Amino acid sequence: LVAEIEKKVTEAFEVFDRESNKTVDVREIGCIIRSLGCFPNEAEVQELLAQIEVEEQEGFVHLKNFLPVMTKVLLDKRFRPIPEDVILHAFEALDENKCGYITKEDLVKHLTEK
């Protein structure tokens, strides 16, 4: 199980490792965590970052530092996924015309308006 989780974490990390040097920008960590099915809020992401040693090159996280922390998060099932009914309810709120889809324009409008 641990090897499977480590493989999954490594693959997710590598998607964001644009230079293929086993490092990612610290600002990508929240996206990586969420791509693994965990949905922490920003404060919780910052708590995780406090556990992950950030490399001397200010602002970069190395896979070797990220892997053990994220593996433990997944093993502990620390951040539960958002239930489907909650996601569906949010989608329905955005689907004002009740047509079963959201246009790009409507999505942009909803995401940029206050």
N, C-alpha and C positions, 0 to 999 in steps of 0.2 A: 504493500500500500504506500509506504513512504517513497519508494523508488518511482512509483506511478505519479505521485503528487509532485515530486521533484522534477520529473520530466515535463509535466504540465506547466509548472512554474517557469522552468527554463525556456520552454517554447514561447510562453507569453512574453517573457523578458526579451527574448531575441527579436520579437516583432518590433520592439522599440529601440533595439540596439542598432542604430543606423550605420555605425562605423564598424560593426562586427568586432568590437574590442572588449566585449563583456561588461560594458558600462552603459548606463542610460542617464539622461538628464534627470535630476531629482524631481523636476516638475512633471515627469511622466509616471511617477510611481502610483499616483491615484488611478490613472487610466489602466495601468497594468493590473492593479489589485481588482478593479472593477471588471476587467476582462476575464478574470478568474472566477467570476460569479459572486464576489464579495462586494457589499455595498456600504462601506463605512462613510460617515460624514467627514467633512474636511478636518475637524478636530481629531477624529480617530486616525485619519491618514497621518496627521502630524505626530500623533503618539507613536505610530508605527515607525515613522522616520526617525524618531528619537532613539528607537531600538536598533536602527540600521546604521552602521558606521558609514558616514559619507567620506569619500576619498579625499586625499589631499587636494586634488584638483577640485577646488570648491564647486559644489553643485552637481557632482556626479556620484552615482551609486554603482558599485561593482556587484556583479551577480553573486559572487562568493559571500557577500554581506547580506544580500537580499534573500537568497535562497533559504537559509535556515529559519529566518523570521517568518517568511511567507508560508513555508511548509508547516510550521507550527500553527499559524493562523488557520490554515485549511484543515489540518488534523483536528484542531479544537472546535472547528465549525463556528468560529468566532463571529463572523458577520453573515447572518442569514440572508438569503436572496429575498428580494421583494416578492410577496405573494402575487400570483397571477391575477387575482381579482382586483388588487390594488392597481396594477399596471393597466388592466382593462378599463377600470373606472377612470383613470387618468386619460387614457386614449379617448374614451367616449366624451370626456369633457372637452377635449380638443377638436373632436369630430362634430362640429356644430351642425353640419347638414345631415348628420346621421347616414352617411353614404358608405361607411366601412373603411375609409382611408382618409389620410390628411395630405393635402397638397403641400409641395415644398414652400410655396408662398405663405400658406397659412401657418406652417410650422415656424418659418422665419419670423412671421408677425408675432406669434405667441412667445417665442424665445427672446425677442428683442423689445417688446413693449413692457412697460411697468404695470 
